[in-house]
Amino acid sequence: MSGFPNLPLIAKVTVLRGLGPARAAALQEAGIETLRDLLLGLPYRYVDRGELTPLGKLDTWGFEHGGGGFGPAEAREPITVLGTITDLRQAATRVRRMMITEVLLEDGSGSLRLLFFNQPWLAKSLKAGDRLLAWGPLSMGRAGLELRSPAFERFSKEDEGAWIKRFLPLYRRIGPLSSRVRAQVAQEALSRVDPEEWLPLELRKELPGPLEALRHLHQPPEDADPQALAAGLSPAHQRMAAEELFAFALGISLRRAGRLQRRGRVVPTSPELRERLRAYLPFPLTGAQRRAFKEIVGDLTSGRVMHRLLQGDVGSGKTLVAFLSLAMVAETGGQGAFLVPTEVLARQHAQSLSRYLGGEGGRLQVLLGGMKAAEKRAALARIASGEAAYVVGTHALFQEAVAFQDLRLAVVDEQHRFGVKQREALKEKGGDPHFLVMSATPIPRSLALSLFGDLEQSVLDELPPGRQPIKTHLVDPDHAERAWERVRRELAEGRQAYVVSPSIDPTDEGKVQLRDIQAMEALLRGIFPDTPLEVVHGRLKADEMTARMQRFVRGEAKLLVATTVIEVGVDVPNATVMVVDHAERFGLSQLHQLRGRVGRGAHASHFVMISGSETERLRILVQTQDGFRIAQKDLELRGPGEFFGTRQSGVPQFQVADLVRDRRLLERCREAAERALAAGLTEAQQAWLQREQVRLKLAEVG
C-alpha cells in the first residue's frame, strides 16, 4: 500500500499524486471528478501480448520449412519480447526515399532486429541502452528474423515488475493524459481506494469484490480470458455492470412505489359514457385494442395516477386507443393533451381526432410553435377556459403561457423524443395528470420492462383487419431501374408513391457521396416528367411543409420526395409504393417505420430499398414484418443510444453495463431491487443510490 489512508470512491481525483493542475483540469472537463469516475473510465481495448519470449528461443522453423503454412516472408502470431537497444541506425531507400529505422535488441540470450518505416523521429526518441518491450508478428527478412513496425513501450529497470504484463490496457487520450499516463493514474487510484460493498449477496455470488474487479479491469491477470475481456463479459465486467444495473433497477422500483402511493383523479365511467365512446368509433376495435383500452380504463378509475406505456407495431392502431382515452376524460368534464414531436405529426393527429369527433370537432384545439400571434392567443384562451377539451400540440405545450382549466390526461407520442424535464413541465400544468406514453418504435418486452419499469405496459400485438401485406424488395444501385419500374406501374394504376432520400443536400454527409434530395428530385422529374411531384424536408418552414404534404394527401401530387420527416404519422391509403435510396444509411427500426407509411389502404403495397452495402443487415426487413423482432436485431447491431436516437430519451448512460448484452443480468437486478426495497434501504444505501442516479443521469418519469 502507499502509506496513505484508504479513500472512498467518492473522493475527488485531486487527492492523487502526479495530477498537476493541467491534468486535473482535463479530467474535470471530461466529467471525471471522483475516483469512481476515474476507475469506471475503463480501457477501450486490451492488447493480448502473450507470454514474454526470450530472444534466443525465437523459432525460425516455420519459416525455413513452411511449417504451419507460413511462406518464406509471411508473418506469424504476435510475439512479445523485452531487451536492451544495442544499436540504432537510419537510412533512406534508394527507390522511394523511404526512411527506415533499424533497432537491434538484445537480452543476453539472443538478438532481434526491429524495423520502423517512415518514422524518422525515432532516432531522437530512442537511444542505445534503452530497454524496450516490443510486440507484433514475427517475420523473416533478408538478415533473419525481424519485427516490422512493432508496437513498443520503453521501460526503466524499476518499471518492469509492475508493467510487463500479458495484457496491455489501452485508454483514450484525455487532453495531456496519454494512455500510459491514464494507466499510471488508475494504478495510483487503485492503491488508495477502499470501495464499499453495495450489491446484495444474491447478485455478488461468484463475482469478485469491487476492488478486485476494478484491479482486474485496469490490469487483467495473466490467466484472464481475452475473448471475455474484449466482449465485456469477464467476471470483473459483470461485477461492475451489476452495480450500475442494480442502482438503475432500484431507482425504477422506487419511482414506481412512490407513484403507486400518489392519489390520482378518478375518471368516472358509466354505461352512457361507454355508449358515447362506441359512437365515435369508425370501425370495431381489434382484440388487442380492446384489451389495452380496458387496462387504461382500469387505471383511470383506480384512484391512482396512471403511468402506462402503450406500444405496438406500425399500423396497430395506437392513435385510436389514445383518442378513446382522451375522449373518456373529455366526456366527463376534463381536458386531455396529446403531445407530439413535430408539427406535421400534430396536424395529422388533429385530422384523425377530428374525423372521430365528427360534429364535435369544435372541442379540439391545435397549438403549434409556428402559429401566428393572434391565432396562438385565441388557442391559449380556449385552452385556459376549458372550451378546448382535446388539445393537440408540439413543444409549444410546455410554454409558460399555456394554462389548462382542468388537465386530467397527457398522452405523449413517441415518448423517447422528449426530455424528462419537458414531460415534468407538462405534468405541472395539470397538478398530477394521468400519463399515457406511446412508443412508435417497438421495444422488445424485456428491455421495455427494465427501461420503463415504473410504467404499466399495454402491447398492441395484432393489426386491424384489411391491412395489406407489404412486399419488401432489396435492389442494387446498378439495377435501380427495377425500383422506378415498380413506381411506374403503381402510378399507372392511379396510386401514389413516396421516395425517401437520406440527406437534404450534398454537404450533409461530408466526404460520403450520397444522392441528396435535390439530385433525386431532378432524377425523378426526368423519369416521370408528367407526374405532379412535391418535395418535403426538415428545412422547410412549417406552413410550407404542411401545404406540400396536404397536396399529396389530397392526391393532387402523385409523388412525394422526402427525408425522414414522413417516418411517422402520415396516412395516405392511396400510396402503395415507397422507394428508399441509400437504405444502408438508416437503422432497421427506422426503415420499418418508413415501411409503415404504405399498405394502409385496400391495395397491395411495395417497399423497395436501394443499397449496395450492408445487404445482410437489410435482408432482415425482407424476411420479416415483425417490428419487435426487427427492433431486437436493431438494438443488437446499433446499441440503445443509436436505437433510441437521442440522449434525452431517459436511456441511462452506463459506463460498463450494456442494456442489450446484459439484459439477463438486468432482469436479475430488477428482482433483487424489489426484494431490497421490501426489506428497506439503510441511510448509507440511500446515499449511494442517490449518487448513482445522478451519475447515470437517469430519467425521472413521474
NORTA-V721094 format. One record per pair of residues at least 12 apart in sequence whose ideal C-beta (glycine too) atoms are under 10 Angstrom apart, sorted by the first residue. I is the first residue (numbers start at 1). J is the second residue. Records with the same first field share a line. If there is no record, write none. Layout:
I = J  J
//
This chain:
1 = 191  192
2 = 17  188  191  192
3 = 191
4 = 16  17  188  191  192
5 = 192  194
6 = 191  192  193  194  195  211
7 = 34  35  189  192  193  194  195
8 = 34  35  36  193  194  195  196
9 = 34  35  36  37  38  39  40  189  193  194  195  196  210  211  214  688  691
10 = 33  34  35  36  37  196  687  688  691
11 = 33  34  35  36  38  189  192  193  194
12 = 24  28  33  34  35  37  38
13 = 27  28  32  33  34  35  36  37  38  39  185  188  189
14 = 27  28  33  34
15 = 34  35  188  189  192
16 = 35  38  184  185  186  188  189  191  192
17 = 185  188  191  192
18 = 181  184  185  188
19 = 38  177  181  185  188  189
20 = 176
22 = 175  176  177
23 = 174  175  176  177  181  182  185
24 = 177
25 = 175  176
26 = 173  174  175  176  177
27 = 41  174  175  177  182  185
29 = 174  175
30 = 172  174  175  177
31 = 174  695
32 = 174  177  182  185
34 = 189  691  695
35 = 186  188  189  190  192  193  195  214
36 = 189  193  195  210  214  243  655  691  692  695
37 = 655  695
38 = 182  185  186  188  189  190  193  218
39 = 185  186  189  190  193  195  210  211  213  214  215  217  218  240  655
40 = 214  217  240  243  244  654  655  656  695
41 = 171  172  174  182  185  186  218  655
42 = 169  171  186  214  217  218  232  236  237  240  655  656
43 = 167  168  169  170  171  172  179  182  183  186  217  218  219  220  229
44 = 169  170  171  172  179
45 = 168  169  170  171  172  179  229  230
46 = 166  167  168  169  170  217  219  220  224  226  229  230  234
47 = 78  80  135  151  166  167  168  169  170  226
48 = 78  80  135  166  167  168  220  224  226  227  229  230
49 = 78  79  80  81  133  134  135  136  151  153  164  165  166  167  168
50 = 77  78  79  80  135  166  167  226
51 = 79  80  166  222
52 = 79  80  81  82  107  133  135  164  165  166
53 = 79  80  81  82  107  109  112  135  138
54 = 81  82  83  107  108  109  110
55 = 79  81  82  83  105  106  107  108  109  110  111  112  145
56 = 106  107  108  109  110  111  112
57 = 81  109  110
58 = 79  81  109  110  111  112  138  144  145  147
59 = 76  79  138  145
60 = 138  140  144  145
62 = 74  76  138  140
63 = 75  76  138  139  140  144  145
64 = 140
70 = 138  139  140
71 = 140
72 = 139  140
73 = 139  140  141  142
74 = 137  138  139  140
75 = 136  137  138  139  140  147  148
76 = 137  138  139  140
77 = 137  138
78 = 135  136  137  138  147  150  151
79 = 112  134  135  136  137  138  145  147  150
80 = 133  134  135  136  150  151  164  165  166  168
81 = 105  107  110  112  114  132  133  134  135  136  138  147  150  152
82 = 105  107  131  132  133  134  135  153  155  160  164
83 = 103  104  105  106  107  108  109  110  111  112  114  130  131  132  133  134
84 = 104  105  106  107  108  128  129  130  131  132
85 = 103  104  105  106  114  126  127  128  129  130  131  132  154
86 = 103  104  105  106  111  128  129
87 = 102  103  104  105  106  111  113  128
88 = 101  102  103  104  114  122  123  126  127  128  130
89 = 101  102  103  104  123
90 = 102  103  116  119  120  122  123
92 = 118  120
93 = 117
96 = 118
97 = 118
98 = 117  118
99 = 116  117  118  119  120  121  122  123
100 = 115  116  117  118  119  120
101 = 114  115  116  117  118  119  120  121  122  123  126  149
102 = 114  115  116  143  146
103 = 115  116  122  123  126  128  130  132  134  146  147  150  152
104 = 128
105 = 130  131  132  134  147  150  152
107 = 131
110 = 145
111 = 144  145
112 = 134  138  144  145  146  147  150
113 = 139  141  143  144  145  146  147  148
114 = 126  132  134  136  146  147  148  149  150  152
115 = 139  141  146  147  148  149  150
116 = 147  148  149  150  152
117 = 148  149
118 = 149
119 = 149
122 = 152
125 = 154
126 = 152  154
127 = 154
130 = 152  154  155  156
131 = 153  154  155  156  157  159  160
132 = 150  152  153  154  155
133 = 150  151  152  153  154  155  159  160  163  164  165  168
134 = 147  150  151  152  153  154
135 = 147  150  151  152  153  168
136 = 148  149  150  151  152
137 = 149  150
138 = 150
151 = 168  170
153 = 168  180
154 = 180
162 = 184  187  219
163 = 180  183  184  187  219
165 = 219  220  221  222
166 = 220  221  222  223  224  226
167 = 216  219  220  221  222  224  226  229
168 = 180  183  219  220
169 = 182  183  186  217  218  219  220  229
170 = 182  183
171 = 183  185  186  218
182 = 218
183 = 218  219
186 = 214  215  217  218  219
187 = 215  218  219
189 = 214  218
190 = 211  214  215  217  218  219
191 = 215
193 = 210  211  214
194 = 210  211
195 = 209  210  211  212  213  214  243
196 = 210  684  685  688
197 = 209  210  211  243
198 = 210  242  243  246  247  250  676  684  685  688  689  692
199 = 239  242  243  246  247  669  672  676
200 = 242  246  669  672  673  675  676  679
201 = 672
202 = 668  669  671  672  675  676
203 = 238  239  242  243  245  246  665  668  669  671  672  673  676
204 = 239  242  243  246  672
206 = 235  238  239
207 = 235  236  237  238  239  240  241  242  243
208 = 234  235  236  238  239  240
209 = 239
210 = 236  239  240  243
212 = 235  236  239
213 = 234  235  236  237  238  239  240  241  242  243  656
214 = 236  239  240
215 = 236
216 = 229  234  235  236  237  239  240
217 = 229  232  234  236  237  239  240  656
218 = 236
220 = 234  236
221 = 236
224 = 236
231 = 658  661
232 = 656  657  658  661  662
233 = 658  661  662
236 = 656
237 = 656  657  658  661  662
238 = 656  657  662  665
239 = 656
240 = 654  655  656  657
241 = 654  655  656  657  658  661  662  665  666  669
242 = 656  657  662  665  666  668  669  672
243 = 656  657  669  688  692
244 = 652  653  654  655  656  657  658  662  665  666  669  692  695  696
245 = 450  652  654  656  657  658  659  662  663  665  666  667  668  669  670  672  673  696
246 = 657  665  666  668  669  670  672  673  676  689  692
247 = 652  654  657  669  673  688  689  690  691  692  693  695  696  698
248 = 450  451  453  652  654  657  659  666  669  670  673  689  692  693  696  698
249 = 450  453  666  667  668  669  670  671  672  673  674  676  677
250 = 669  670  672  673  674  676  677  681  685  686  688  689  692  693
251 = 453  454  652  673  689  690  692  693  696  698  699  700
252 = 449  450  451  452  453  454  455  652  669  670  673  674  698  699  701
253 = 453  454  670  672  673  674  675  676  677  678
254 = 454  673  677  681  686  689  693
255 = 307  453  454  455  693  698  699  700  701  702
256 = 307  452  453  454  455  456  674  677  702
257 = 454  674  677  678
258 = 454  702
259 = 304  305  306  307  432  435  454  455  456  701  702
260 = 302  304  305  307  454
261 = 304  305
262 = 303  304  305  307  432  702
263 = 303  304  305  432
264 = 299  300  301  302  303  304  305  306  307  408  432  433  434
265 = 300  303  304  305  306  329  334  406  407  408  409  430  431  432  433  434
266 = 300  301  302  303  304  332  408
267 = 296  297  299  300  301  302  306  325  328  329  331  332  333  334  408  409  434
268 = 300  301  328  331  332  333
269 = 297  298  300  301  328  331  332
270 = 331  332
272 = 331
273 = 297  327  328  331  332
274 = 297  328
276 = 327  328  331
277 = 293  297  323  324  325  327  328  331  356
278 = 324
279 = 356  358
280 = 320  323  324  327  331  353  355  356  357  358  360
281 = 320  323  324  327  356
282 = 320  352  355  356  358
283 = 317  320  464  465  466
284 = 464  465
285 = 317  320  321  324  464
286 = 312  316  317  320  321  460  461  462  463  464  465
287 = 460  461  462
288 = 312  316  317  321  458  459  460  461  462  463  464
289 = 312  316  317  318  320  321  324  458  460  462  464
290 = 321
291 = 321  458  459  460  461  462
292 = 308  310  311  312  316  317  318  321  322  324  325  436  457  458  459  460  461
293 = 310  320  321  322  324  325  328  458
294 = 458
295 = 308  310  321  456  457  458
296 = 308  310  321  322  324  325  328  409  434  436  456  458
297 = 324  325  328
298 = 456
299 = 325  434  435  436  456  458
300 = 325  328  329  332  408  409  434  436
301 = 328
302 = 434
304 = 434
305 = 427  432  433  434  435  702
306 = 325  408  409  410  433  434  435  436  455  456  702
307 = 434  435  436  437  452  454  455  456  701  702
308 = 325  434  435  436  437  438  452  455  456  457  458
309 = 412  415  435  436  437  438  439  443  448  449  451  452  454  455  456  457  458  459  701
310 = 322  325  411  412  413  415  436  437  438  439  455  456  457  458  459  460
311 = 415  437  438  439  440  441  442  443  445  448  452  457  458  459  460  461  627  628  631
312 = 438  439  440  442  458  459  460  461  462  463  627  628
313 = 440  441  442  459  460  461  462  463  592  593  596  625  626  627  628  630  631
314 = 440  441  442  463  467  470  568  589  592  593  594  595  596  597  599  600  625  627  630
315 = 460  463  464  467  470  571  595  596  597  599  600  625  627
316 = 442  459  460  461  462  463  464  467  596  627
317 = 460  462  463  464  467
318 = 411  413  436  438  439  440  458  460
319 = 338  348  349  352  353  356  411  413  438  569  571
320 = 352  353  356  460  464
321 = 411  436  438  458  460
322 = 336  338  349  352  353  409  411  412  413  436  438
323 = 336  338  349  352  353  355  356  357  390  411
324 = 356
325 = 338  409  411  434  436
326 = 338  353  356  364  389  390  391  392  408  409  410  411  436
327 = 353  356  357  360  363  389  390
328 = 408  409
329 = 389  390  406  407  408  409  411  433  434
330 = 357  360  363  364  388  389  390  391  408  409
331 = 360  363  389
332 = 389  408
333 = 386  389  405  406  408
334 = 386  389  404  405  406  407  408  409  430  433  434
335 = 363  365  383  386  387  388  389  390  391  404  405  406  407  408  409  410  429  430  433
336 = 353  388  389  390  391  392  404  407  408  409  410  411  430  433  434  436
337 = 365  367  383  388  390  391  392  393  397  402  404  407  408  409  410  411  412  426  429  430  433
338 = 350  353  364  366  390  391  392  393  397  409  410  411  412  413  436  438
339 = 391  392  393  394  395  396  397  398  410  411  412  413  414  415  417  418  422  423  426  437  438
340 = 368  392  393  394  395  397  411  412  413  414  417  418  438  568  569
341 = 394  395  412  413  414  415  416  417  418  440  568  569
342 = 368  394  395  413  414  417  538  542  545  565  567  568  569
343 = 366  368  369  370  371  393  394  395  396  541  542  543  545  546  565
344 = 394  536  538  540  542  545  546  549  565  566  567  568  569  570
345 = 392  394  413  414  417  440  565  566  567  568  569  570
346 = 366  367  368  369  392  393  394  396  397  413  542  546  569
347 = 366  368  392  394  542  545  546  549  550  553  569
348 = 392  546  549  553  568  569  570  571
349 = 364  366  392  393  411  413  569  571
350 = 364  365  366  368  390  391  392  393
351 = 364  366  392  550  553  569  571
352 = 392  569  571
353 = 366  390  392
354 = 366  390  392
356 = 390
357 = 389  390
360 = 389  390
361 = 390
362 = 382  387  388  389
363 = 382  386  387  388  389  390  391
364 = 382  388  389  390  391  392
365 = 378  379  380  381  382  383  387  388  389  390  391  392  393
366 = 379  388  390  391  392  393  394  396
367 = 379  380  382  383  388  391  392  393  394  395  396  397  399  402
368 = 392  393  394  395  396  397  542  543  546
369 = 393  394  395  396  397  399  542
370 = 394  396  541  542  543  545  546
371 = 393  396  542  543
372 = 543
376 = 396  399  401  402
377 = 401
379 = 391  393  396  402
380 = 396  399  401  402  403
381 = 403
382 = 405
383 = 397  401  402  403  404  405  407  429
384 = 401  402  403  404  405
385 = 403  404  405
386 = 404  405  406  407
387 = 405
388 = 404  405
389 = 405  406
391 = 404  407  410
392 = 411  413
393 = 426
394 = 542
395 = 417  418  419  422  425  426
397 = 410  422  425  426  429
398 = 418  419  421  422  423  424  425  426  428  429
399 = 425  429
400 = 425  429
402 = 425  426  429
403 = 429
404 = 426  429  430  431  433
405 = 430
406 = 430  431  433
407 = 426  427  428  429  430  431  432  433  434
408 = 430  431  432  433  434
409 = 430  433  434  435  436
410 = 423  426  427  429  430  433  434  435  436  437
411 = 434  435  436  437  438
412 = 426  435  436  437  438  439  701
413 = 436  437  438  439  440  568  569
414 = 437  438  439  440  441  567  568  569  593  645
415 = 435  436  437  438  439  440  441  452  455  649  650  701
416 = 437  439  440  441  443  451  452  643  644  645  646  648  649  650  651  699
417 = 440  441  568  644  645  646  648  649
418 = 437  646  648  649  650
419 = 646  647  648  649  650  699
420 = 648  649  650  697  698  699  700  701  702
421 = 648  700
422 = 648
423 = 435  437  650  699  700  701  702
424 = 700  701  702
427 = 701  702
432 = 702
435 = 455  701  702
436 = 455  456  458
437 = 452  455  701
438 = 458  460
439 = 452  457  459  631  644
440 = 567  568  569  589  593  596  627
441 = 567  568  587  589  590  592  593  627  630  631  634  643  644  645
442 = 459  460  461  589  592  593  626  627  628  629  630  631  632  634
443 = 457  459  589  627  628  631  632  635  640  643  644
444 = 628  629  631  632  633  634  635  636  660  663
445 = 457  459  461  628  632
446 = 632  659  663  664  666  667  670
447 = 631  632  635  640  643  651  659  660  663  666
448 = 628  631
449 = 663  666  667  670
450 = 659  662  663  666  667  669  670
451 = 640  644  649  650  651  652  659  666  699
452 = 650  699  701
453 = 666  670  673  674
454 = 699  700  701  702
455 = 701  702
459 = 628
461 = 626  627  628
463 = 599  625
466 = 600  601  602
467 = 596  599  600  601  602  605
468 = 573  576  598  599  600  601  602  603  604  605
469 = 599  604  605  625
470 = 576  577  578  595  596  597  598  599  600  604  605  606  607  621  625
471 = 486  577  598  599  604  605  606  607  608  622
472 = 578  591  592  595  605  606  607  608  609  618  619  620  621  622  623  624  625
473 = 486  577  579  606  607  608  609  610  621  622
474 = 583  607  608  609  610  611  615  618  619  621  622
475 = 579  583  608  609  610  611  612
476 = 610  611  612  613  615
477 = 515  581  582  610  611  612  613
478 = 612
479 = 610  612
480 = 515  523  579  581  608  610  612
481 = 527
482 = 608  610
483 = 499  577  578  579  580  581  606  608  609  610
484 = 497  499  523  524  527  528  579  608  610
485 = 527
486 = 576  577  579  606  607  608
487 = 499  524  527  528  531  558  559  576  577  578  579  606  608
488 = 527  528  531  577
489 = 576  577  606
490 = 558  574  575  576  577  598  603  604  605  606
491 = 528  530  531  558  559  576  577
493 = 576  603
494 = 555  558  574  576  603
495 = 555  558  572  573  574  575  576  577  598  601  603  605  606
496 = 531  532  552  553  555  557  558  559  560  572  573  574  575  576  577  598  601
497 = 524  528  531  533  552  558  559  560  561  574  575  576  577  578  579  598  606  608
498 = 552  559  560  561  562  566  570  572  575  576  577  578  579  580  594  597  598  607
499 = 517  520  521  523  524  533  535  559  560  561  562  577  578  579  580  581  608  610
500 = 517  520  560  561  562  563  564  565  566  567  578  579  580  581  582  583  586  590  591  594  597  609  610
501 = 514  515  516  517  518  519  520  521  535  537  561  562  563  564  579  580  581  582  585
502 = 514  515  516  517  520  563  564  580  581  582  583  584  585  586
503 = 515  516  517  518  519  520  537  563  581  582  585
504 = 516  517  518  535  537  538  539  540  563
505 = 517  518  519  537  539
506 = 518  519
508 = 563
509 = 582  585
512 = 582  585
513 = 582
514 = 581  582  585
515 = 581  582  610
516 = 537  563  581  582
517 = 535  536  537  539  561  562  563  581
518 = 535  537  561
519 = 581
520 = 535  561  562  579  581  582
521 = 533  534  535  559  561
523 = 561  581
524 = 559  561  579
525 = 559  561
527 = 559
528 = 558  559
530 = 558
531 = 557  558  559
532 = 551  552  555  556  557  558  559
533 = 551  552  557  558  559  560  561
534 = 547  548  549  550  551  552  556  557  558  559  560  561  562
535 = 548  557  559  560  561  562  563
536 = 548  549  552  560  561  562  563  565  566  570
537 = 561  562  563  564  565  566
538 = 562  563  564  565
539 = 563  565
540 = 565
545 = 562  565
548 = 560  562
549 = 562  565  566  570  572
552 = 566  570  572  574  575
553 = 570  571  572  574  575
554 = 572
555 = 572  574  575
558 = 574  575
559 = 575  579
560 = 572  575  578  597
561 = 579  581
562 = 578  594  597
564 = 580  585  586  590  591  593  594
566 = 578  593  594  597
567 = 586  589  590  591  592  593  594  596  597
568 = 590  593  594  596  597
569 = 593  597
570 = 594  596  597  600
571 = 596  597  600  601
572 = 597  598  600  601
573 = 598  599  600  601  602  603  605
574 = 598  600  601  602  603
575 = 597  598  599  600  601  603  605
576 = 598  599  600  601  602  603  604  605  606
577 = 598  603  604  605  606  607  608
578 = 591  594  595  596  597  598  599  605  606  607  608  609
579 = 606  607  608  609  610
580 = 594  595  607  608  609  610  611  618  621
581 = 608  609  610  611
582 = 609  610  611  612  613
583 = 607  608  609  610  611  612  613  614  615  617  618  621
584 = 609  610  611  612  613  614  615  617  618
585 = 611  613  614
586 = 609  611  614  618
587 = 617  630  631  634  635  637  638  642  643  645
588 = 617  618  620  621  627  629  630  631  632  633  634  635  636  637  638  643
589 = 627  630  631  632  633  634  635  638  643  644  645
590 = 634  643  645
591 = 607  609  617  618  620  621  630  634
592 = 607  620  621  624  625  626  627  629  630  631  634
593 = 627  630
594 = 607  609  621
595 = 607  609  621  625  627  630
596 = 625  627
599 = 625
607 = 621  622  625
609 = 621  622
614 = 637
617 = 633  634  637  638
620 = 633  634  637
621 = 633
631 = 643
632 = 660  663
634 = 660
635 = 659  660  663
636 = 660  661
637 = 660
638 = 660
639 = 651  658  659  660  661
640 = 652  653  654  658  659  660
641 = 653  659
643 = 659  660
647 = 697
648 = 697  699
649 = 699
650 = 697  698  699  700  701
651 = 697  698  699
652 = 692  693  695  696  697  698  699
653 = 695  696  697  698
654 = 695  696
655 = 695  696
657 = 669  696
673 = 689
676 = 689
//
